[in-house]
C-alpha cells in the first residue's frame, strides 16, 4: 500500500478526473489509478494511457469471487477434466494438499463454464472498451493459485508472449484473494509501456521466480516500481508492453494469492500468435481461437477455431525442462540485472 504520507510516487502520472464511488476498504488510502465501475471513462482512459495500468475496484461481486474460488478448487481436483501430468485427486485428499500442487493453469476457460463467464464480466468489458476500443476479443486465460511458498514471475512484458500488430494487448488480472506485498501482489513500472520496445529476455537463475525468463536492459530500477495491492474482486488492467512482475508468496502456510488473468486485444488487429500453419505466410496468419466480447470482428469471415486445451505451468521447483528452459538452472547467487540505457 502507498501510505498517505508519501502521496503519489513521482513516476506515477495522476491525471485526475472522477474515480467513482468507492466501496473497497483495501487499500485504506486509494492510490491514483484506482477506479470504481461508475468512474468517468475519460479519467480511466487518460490514466491508463499515461501509466500503462489501472485498477477497477469491485469489478466482481463477492458472490462471483466465491464461485471462481470454488471452481478453482474443482479444476485442481480434476473435476473439470484431468490435467496433463496431474492425476485427478482422490476423495481422501484435502483441498489444501491439492491446491499446493499448482502454481498456474493455462486456459481454464476451455474446461470451465465459470471461468468462461468471467471473460464476459460486464464491468470488465466496459473498462476494456474504454482503454482498447469498441471491438474487443479475448485469446487466453491463466489461473494462478500461488499458495504459500510458491514463486513469482520475473520482470516481463506480455507482448513477448502474445504479439499483436497494434500494441493493443491488455491483461485483465482478477484478484480472487486480497493481493498484498506479503502474498505476492503485482508490481509495475508506471509508464514503461511508452517506449514501445520489447526488451531482451534472459534466464534469471533466481529462485524467487518461476521458469519464465526475465526482461533485461531496460532503463528502470526496481526502486521505480510500485506494488499494486488490491482487494478480492478488483481487476488490474495493464498494457502488453508494461514491465511488471510478482514476488513469491511469503504469507503464512495455508495462504493463497489466487488470481484469474485473461488477455484481450482489439478485434481490428490480426493475432500472429503461435506457429504459423504450414503453407501460410506469416504476414497473413491470424490466430482464430478467440472470443469476441464487445463490438464486431472484421475478420469473422475467417471463421473460428478451438486450438488450445488446459495445461499446467511449472513452478520451477521440479526444474524448468518442460517450460522451454532446458539447461536453465537456478543459482543461490543469481547475477544482478543490468540496467539499460536508451
C-alpha positions in Angstrom: 0.0 0.0 0.0 1.2 3.6 -0.7 0.9 5.4 2.7 -1.0 8.7 2.7 2.2 10.5 3.9 4.1 9.5 0.8 1.5 10.9 -1.6 1.8 10.0 -5.3 5.1 8.4 -6.4 6.9 10.8 -8.7 6.8 8.4 -11.6 3.0 7.9 -11.5 1.2 10.5 -13.5 -2.0 11.4 -11.7 -4.4 12.6 -14.4 -7.3 13.4 -12.1 -10.9 13.0 -13.0 -13.8 11.3 -11.2 -12.6 7.9 -9.9 -16.0 6.7 -9.0 -17.9 6.0 -5.7 -15.6 3.8 -3.7 -16.8 0.7 -1.9 -13.5 -1.1 -1.3 -11.8 -0.9 2.1 -8.4 -2.1 1.0 -6.0 -0.4 0.5 -7.2 2.1 3.1 -5.8 5.0 1.1 -6.9 5.0 -2.5 -3.8 5.5 -4.7 -4.1 7.2 -8.1 -5.3 4.8 -10.8 -7.9 3.0 -8.7 -11.4 3.4 -10.1 -14.9 2.2 -9.4 -17.3 0.9 -12.1 -19.1 4.2 -12.1 -15.9 6.2 -12.7 -15.6 8.7 -15.6 -14.4 6.7 -18.6 -12.3 9.6 -19.8 -10.5 9.6 -16.5 -9.8 5.9 -16.8 -8.6 6.2 -20.3 -6.3 9.1 -19.5 -4.7 7.4 -16.5 -4.2 4.1 -18.5 -2.6 5.9 -21.4 -0.2 7.8 -19.2 0.8 4.9 -16.8 0.0 1.7 -18.7 -2.2 0.2 -16.0 -5.3 0.9 -13.8 -7.3 -0.9 -11.1 -11.1 -1.5 -11.4 -12.3 -1.9 -7.8 -15.3 -4.1 -7.2 -15.3 -5.4 -10.8 -16.5 -8.8 -9.5 -19.1 -9.2 -6.7 -18.2 -11.2 -3.6 -20.5 -14.0 -4.8 -18.8 -14.1 -8.2 -15.4 -14.3 -6.5 -16.5 -17.1 -4.3 -17.8 -19.0 -7.3 -14.4 -18.6 -9.1 -12.6 -19.8 -6.0 -14.8 -22.9 -5.7 -14.3 -23.6 -9.4 -10.5 -23.2 -9.0 -10.6 -26.0 -6.4 -12.7 -28.2 -8.7 -10.3 -27.7 -11.6 -7.3 -28.5 -9.5 -9.0 -31.6 -8.2 -9.6 -32.8 -11.8 -13.3 -32.5 -11.6 -13.4 -30.4 -14.9 -11.1 -32.9 -16.7 -7.8 -34.5 -15.9 -4.9 -32.1 -16.3 -1.6 -33.0 -18.0 0.8 -34.8 -15.6 -1.6 -34.2 -12.7 -3.9 -37.2 -12.0 -7.4 -36.5 -10.6 -7.3 -36.0 -6.8 -8.7 -38.8 -4.7 -11.6 -38.2 -2.4 -9.4 -38.5 0.7 -7.0 -35.7 -0.4 -7.7 -32.4 1.2 -8.3 -29.3 -0.9 -5.2 -27.7 0.6 -3.0 -30.6 -0.4 -4.4 -30.5 -3.9 -4.1 -26.7 -4.4 -0.5 -26.8 -3.2 0.5 -28.8 -6.4 -0.3 -25.9 -8.7 1.2 -22.5 -9.5 -0.8 -21.8 -12.6 -3.2 -23.5 -15.1 -3.4 -22.1 -18.6 -6.7 -21.9 -20.5 -9.1 -22.8 -17.6 -11.9 -21.3 -19.7 -11.5 -24.3 -22.0 -12.8 -26.7 -19.3 -14.9 -24.4 -17.1 -18.1 -22.5 -17.8 -17.5 -20.4 -14.7 -14.1 -19.3 -15.9 -15.5 -18.7 -19.4 -18.2 -16.5 -17.9 -15.5 -14.3 -16.2 -14.3 -13.3 -19.7 -17.6 -11.7 -20.3 -17.8 -9.8 -16.9 -19.6 -6.6 -17.8 -17.7 -4.1 -15.6 -14.5 -5.5 -17.1 -15.8 -5.4 -20.7 -16.9 -1.7 -20.2 -13.4 -0.9 -19.0 -11.8 -2.8 -21.9 -13.8 -0.9 -24.5 -12.7 2.3 -22.8 -9.0 1.5 -22.9 -8.8 -0.6 -26.1 -11.7 0.5 -28.3 -15.2 -0.7 -29.1 -14.3 -4.0 -30.7 -12.5 -6.4 -28.2 -11.5 -10.1 -28.4 -10.0 -12.5 -25.9 -7.5 -15.2 -26.7 -6.1 -16.5 -23.4 -6.8 -17.2 -19.7 -4.5 -18.2 -16.9 -5.5 -19.3 -13.4 -2.9 -18.6 -10.7 -3.2 -20.5 -7.4 0.1 -19.3 -5.8 -0.1 -20.9 -2.4 2.4 -20.1 0.4 6.0 -20.6 -0.7 5.2 -20.5 -4.5 7.4 -18.3 -6.6 6.6 -15.1 -8.5 7.4 -14.2 -12.1 10.4 -12.0 -13.0 10.1 -8.7 -14.9 8.5 -9.2 -18.3 6.1 -7.8 -20.9 3.1 -9.8 -22.0 3.6 -8.9 -25.7 6.7 -11.0 -25.6 4.4 -14.0 -25.4 1.2 -12.8 -27.2 2.1 -10.5 -30.1 -0.4 -8.0 -31.6 0.1 -5.8 -34.6 -1.3 -2.7 -33.0 0.1 -3.0 -29.4 -3.4 -3.4 -28.1 -2.7 -6.4 -25.8 -4.3 -5.8 -22.4 -4.0 -8.1 -19.4 -7.0 -8.4 -17.0 -5.7 -9.6 -13.6 -8.7 -10.6 -11.4 -7.9 -10.8 -7.7 -9.6 -13.8 -6.1 -7.9 -13.1 -2.8 -6.7 -9.9 -1.3 -3.3 -9.3 -3.0 -0.6 -7.8 -0.8 3.1 -7.4 -0.8 3.4 -10.3 1.6 1.5 -12.8 -0.5 2.9 -11.8 -3.9 0.9 -9.0 -5.5 1.7 -7.4 -8.8 4.4 -4.8 -9.2 4.5 -2.5 -12.2 6.8 0.2 -13.6 4.4 3.0 -14.4 4.9 4.5 -17.9 7.3 1.7 -19.0 4.9 0.8 -21.9 5.5 4.1 -23.7 8.9 3.1 -25.2 7.2 0.6 -27.5 10.3 -1.7 -27.1 10.3 -5.4 -26.3 13.3 -5.6 -24.1 15.7 -8.6 -24.4 14.9 -11.6 -22.2 17.4 -13.8 -20.4 17.4 -16.6 -17.9 17.4 -15.1 -14.3 18.6 -18.1 -12.3 16.7 -16.6 -9.3 14.7 -19.0 -7.1 12.2 -16.2 -6.3 10.8 -16.6 -9.8 9.3 -19.4 -12.0 10.7 -20.8 -15.2 9.8 -17.8 -17.4 12.7 -15.6 -18.5 13.3 -12.1 -17.3 13.3 -8.8 -19.3 16.7 -7.0 -19.0 18.5 -3.9 -20.2 15.5 -1.6 -19.7 16.2 1.9 -18.2 14.5 1.4 -14.9 15.5 0.2 -11.4 13.4 -2.0 -9.1 13.0 1.1 -6.9 11.0 2.8 -9.6 8.3 0.1 -9.5 5.2 0.2 -7.3 3.1 -2.5 -5.7 -0.5 -2.9 -6.9 -2.2 -4.1 -3.8 -5.9 -4.8 -4.3 -9.0 -6.3 -2.6 -10.5 -9.5 -3.9 -12.9 -8.7 -6.7 -10.7 -5.9 -8.1 -9.3 -6.2 -11.6 -5.9 -4.8 -12.6 -5.7 -3.9 -16.3 -2.2 -3.4 -17.9 -0.7 -2.8 -21.3 1.1 -5.6 -23.1 4.3 -3.5 -23.1 4.2 -2.6 -19.4 7.0 -4.1 -17.3 5.6 -6.0 -14.4 6.5 -8.8 -12.1 5.4 -10.6 -8.9 7.4 -11.9 -5.9 6.9 -15.1 -4.0 4.0 -15.7 -1.6 5.7 -15.1 1.8 2.5 -15.3 3.8 1.9 -18.0 6.4 1.3 -21.6 5.4 -2.2 -22.1 4.0 -2.4 -18.6 2.4 -3.2 -18.2 -1.3 -2.9 -15.4 -3.8 -5.4 -16.7 -6.3 -6.0 -14.7 -9.5 -7.5 -15.2 -12.9 -5.7 -13.5 -15.8 -7.4 -13.0 -19.1 -5.8 -11.4 -22.2 -7.7 -9.1 -24.6 -6.9 -7.0 -27.7 -8.6 -5.1 -30.4 -10.6 -7.1 -33.0 -9.1 -4.9 -35.7 -5.7 -6.4 -35.3 -4.5 -9.8 -36.6 -3.2 -12.0 -33.9 0.1 -13.6 -35.2 0.3 -16.0 -32.1 2.0 -19.4 -32.1 3.4 -21.3 -35.0 2.3 -20.2 -38.5 0.5 -23.1 -40.1 2.4 -24.9 -42.9 1.7 -23.3 -46.3 0.5 -20.0 -44.8 2.6 -16.8 -45.0 3.3 -15.4 -41.5 2.2 -11.9 -42.7 -1.3 -13.3 -43.3 -1.6 -15.5 -40.2 -4.4 -14.6 -37.8 -4.8 -16.9 -34.7 -8.6 -17.7 -34.5 -9.1 -19.4 -31.2 -10.7 -16.2 -29.8 -13.8 -15.0 -28.1 -15.3 -11.7 -29.2 -16.5 -9.9 -26.0 -17.5 -6.5 -27.4 -18.4 -5.0 -30.8 -17.7 -6.6 -34.1 -14.9 -8.8 -35.5 -13.9 -7.5 -39.0 -12.3 -10.9 -39.7 -15.2 -13.0 -38.8 -15.2 -14.3 -42.4 -12.0 -16.2 -41.4 -14.0 -18.4 -39.1 -13.1 -19.5 -35.6 -11.1 -22.4 -34.2 -10.6 -24.4 -31.0 -6.9 -24.9 -30.7 -5.9 -24.8 -27.0 -6.5 -27.1 -24.1 -5.8 -26.6 -20.4 -2.2 -27.1 -19.4 -0.1 -26.7 -16.2 2.7 -24.2 -15.9 5.7 -25.5 -13.9 6.7 -23.5 -10.8 10.4 -24.4 -11.2 10.5 -26.4 -8.0 11.0 -29.5 -10.1 13.2 -27.9 -12.8 12.3 -26.0 -15.9 12.9 -28.5 -18.7 9.2 -28.7 -19.6 8.9 -24.9 -20.0 11.4 -24.2 -22.7 14.1 -23.9 -20.1 16.2 -27.0 -20.7 19.6 -26.4 -19.2 18.5 -23.3 -17.2 19.5 -23.9 -13.6 18.8 -21.9 -10.5 21.7 -20.3 -8.6 21.9 -19.4 -4.9 23.6 -16.1 -6.0 22.0 -15.0 -9.3 23.8 -12.2 -11.2 22.3 -8.7 -10.8 20.1 -7.5 -13.6 21.9 -4.9 -15.7 20.2 -1.5 -16.2 19.9 -0.5 -19.8 20.2 2.9 -21.4 18.2 4.4 -24.3 
